[in-house]
Amino acid sequence: MTMEQLYRQESERLAQAGVRDALIDGRYLLLEAFGLNMAGFLAVRHQELCEDEDTREKRRRYEALIRKRETRIPLQQITGVQGFMGQEFYVNEHVLIPRQDTETLVELVLKEQPFRQSSLLDICTGSGCIAISLAHLGGYKQITALDISGEALKVARRNGEALLGDYEGCLQFVESDMFEKLTQRPAFDIITSNPPYIRSQVIEDLEPEVRRYEPRLALDGAEDGLKFYRILADKCRSYLNPGGCVYMEIGCDQGPEVEELFRDRGYEEIRTVQDMAGLDRVVRARWNEPQQEVYHV
Ligand code: GLN
C-alpha cells in the first residue's frame, strides 16, 4: 500500500463519520502521524510503504488520530495548531479556534489605524489571535487583552511568547469579565472584540465539532445573540479616547442590529464590512465625544 492509498482509505472513515472535509483532514493527520510536511508527502506518496517497525508505529499513530477525528473532535484540537494572519497559533479546548472570518477584522484595523503609538484593548481575546496579530503586523506597543477565562489566557500567553518573543511591556493579558477589571479607567484609541455572538438556541444546530468541543463560553451570545454588543456599546464610550474606534466581529445577520445599538448610543461613522465570502462580518464605530463617566451595567 502507498501513502496515498492509506490516506484515501482512512479519509473514507472520516467521511462516513460525517466529517465535512474528510480528505483534507485525513491528509493533515497523515502528515502529523508521519512527521512530514506537504512537500515531503508529495515526494513519497506513490511509493510502497515500508514494512519496518518505524512505519508500523507511524501507521498505528495515524489510526489513533483518525479514530479521534471520527468522534468529531476538531482537527485543530488534535494537531494543536491553527494558522491565522500568516502565523501558527496554539489552540486547545479552552479557546475558540481562530477563523478566517476574523482576519477581516485584523485587516481592517491595520488599514485604518496606521499609528503604532495607538493604545489598543482586545476584549474576549481567547487564543490571543487578534491582539497578537495586531502587535506583530501593526507594531502597536500598548495592547491590553482581556478574557474571562484563565485557561484561555494561558493559551494566549503561550501564543504571545511563541509568536512575539518577549512581549512584556507591549502586550498585557488580564483575566476580566468584559471591562470589569479595568478599574483605573485607562483610555484606548482602538478597541477590538470577537465576542460570543451565537444565539443560545442555535448552538445545538451547529456542527458537532463546534457544539461539543469548542468552549460554549466563547460562542453563546444569550437569547438574541447581542448580549455582548450591548455591553460594548454601553462601555466603550467610557474607555475610548475622543475619536477612538471600536471594531467588532459579528454574525452575518447581525449588522443592522449592532449598527443600531451603536447609533442609539451616540457613536458615529458606523460601518459594516464584509468578509471574503461577501457576508457582513465586522462593525466599526467611532466615539467622537469626550470619555463618558464609568457606570456599572
Ligand atoms: N464564528 C464562530 C462560529 O460561527 C462564532 C464566533 C463567536 O461567537 N464569536 O462558530
Boltz pocket constraint, residues with backbone or C-beta under 6 A from the ligand:
constraints:
  - pocket:
      binder: B
      contacts: [[A, 96], [A, 99], [A, 101], [A, 194], [A, 195], [A, 196], [A, 197], [A, 198], [A, 210], [A, 218], [A, 219], [A, 220], [A, 249]]
      max_distance: 6.0
